[in-house]
C-alpha cells in the first residue's frame, strides 16, 4: 500500500521536480507514458538521472537536447517490472505538460503519471503489464475517482504533441487485466 503518498515496495528516487496541487484538488486521472533514454535504449539509470536533474549532456548526443528540462513522473515501471517512485502522489508531478482532458487544462493538477520504460514501437514486457495492473489497482484504492474510464495515454491529453504510450501499448490487454483481477 502507500504511506503518506509513498508506495511501499517501490524504489524511492525523489525528484525535485514537483510542486503542490491546487487546494482541494481531486485526483481523478491516471496518465500512461513511455520513456527511454537514449531513445529506444533501456537500462543505464538515465531516466532516474533525468528526473533528478542529474543527466549528463556529454553522455549522449540526445541528452544535450533534454538535460536542462525539469520534468518528473510519479512512477516508472522498468522493463523488468520494477516500480520506481519519484514524486509523492499527494504532490503534482511535472509529467503531462500542456494538456487537456474533458475540457480541463493542465492535467498535472489532477492526475498521477506512470512512465513505462519503452518506446512507441517496441512491445512492452509482460512484467510491465503485471506491475502496471497492480500499481493501477493500488492507486485506484487510494484515489477512487480514478475509474478505468479515467485512464488515458499521454497522447490522449496532448494530441498532436505526444504519441506515448504508442501503438505498441496493448490497451486491451491492460484494461482486460484490470477488469479481471
N, C-alpha and C positions, 0 to 999 in steps of 0.2 A: 504494500500500500504506500501511502505518502505520509510524510511527517512534515507539516508546515510548508507544503508546496514542493518538497523534495522527494523523489521516488526512492523508496527503499529498494535496494538491489541494483540500482543503476550506478554506473561510474559517474561521479560528480566532477565536472570540469567547469567551474564557474567562469562565466563570461562577464566582462564589464559592460557589455553592450545590451543594456536593458534600462527600463525606467518604470515608473508606477503606471498602472492602468488608470483611466479616468475614475473618479469617485463613483461608487455604486454601480460599476460596470458589470453586467452579467457576462460570463464567459460561455459562449454558446456556438462556437465554430471550431472545427479541427481542420487544419490545412496540412496536406501531404505534399512534400517537396522531394527533390533529389539533389544530390551534390556529389561531385567527385573532384578531387584536386591532386594533380592536374586533371583536366577534363578527360574522362574515360579511364582514369587510373585509380586504383583502390589501395588502401592502406597507407602507411607512412606518417600518419598523425598530422597531416596538413590541414584537415578540416578542423581539428581541435585548435591548432595554432591560429587558423583564420578567425575562428570565433572568439579567440582570446587576444586578437590584435598582435600576434607574435609571428605572423607568416613572413618569412624572409624573402624579399623580392629577388634576391640573387640565386635562389634555389631552382627557379624555373622561369622561363620567359613569360608564361601566363601569369605568374604571381606578381609580376611588375604591374599588371593592369588592375589587380584587385587588392593588393596588400594594404592600401590606405583606406579601404572601405571598413566601416564599422557595422557589422551585421551579426546576428545570432539566431538561434532557434532554441526552443525549449529542449528538444530531444534530437538525437541522431541514433539511427539503428544502422550499425555497420554490416558488412557483408556476412559476418558470422552470426548476426542476430543480437550482438551485444548492444545494450541500451546505454547511451551516454546522455547525461542531462547537463545543460549549460545554464539555463535560467529557471528560477523558481516559477512554478505555474501560477503563482499569485501575481507575478510581475509581467510586464509587457516586453516580450522579446521582439527583436527587430528582424523579422523574417519575411513579412509579406510585401513591404514597400508600398508603392502606390497601388491601391487595391480597393475593390468594392464588392460587397455581397448583399444581394436583395436590396439594393439602393442605399446601403450604408457604407460610407467611405472609411478608409483606414482600418482594415481588418486586424491589424496588430492589437488594437484596443480591446477586442472581444474574442480573440482566438488563441489557440495553442498550436504551435508549429512543430511538426515532426519531419525531420530530414531523413531520407533513406540514402545510404551510400550507394550511388548508382548513377545511371545516365538514361536519357530518354529512350535510347535504342539498344540498351543492354538488359537482358532479363534479370529480374531480381531473384535473390536466393530464397529457398523455402524457409530457411531460418529467419529471414527478414519478415516474411509474411506472418510467421508464428509469433514473433516478438511484436509486430505491429498490431495484431489482433489482441494479444494480451495487454499491451500498452493502451490501446483504444478502450478496452473494457475498463481498465483501471481509471483512465481519465473520465470516462462516462459515469463511473460510480461517484466520483467527486464533483463532476460538473454535469448533472443530469439534463441540462438544457442542450447538451451536445448529443442529439439523437443521430441515428445513422444517416438521416437525410440532411444533417448539418455537418457532413464530412465532405470536403472538396479538395481538389487539386489546386496548386498554385496557379495553374493555367486557367482555372475557372474564375478566380478573383482578380487576375491580372491578364486578361486575354489580349493577345497581340504583343504582349511584353514578355510573358513567361510561358513555357511549354511543359514544365515539370508537373507531375512525375513522369510524364511522357507516355508514348504508345506502348512501351514495354511493361508498364504497370498494369497488372491484371485486376481491374476493379471488381469484376465478377467474383473472382477467387477470394479477394479480400472481404467484400460485402457478404458473400455466402458464408464465409468462416465466421464473421461477426454474428450473423443471424443464428448459426448452428452451434455456437459454443457458449 
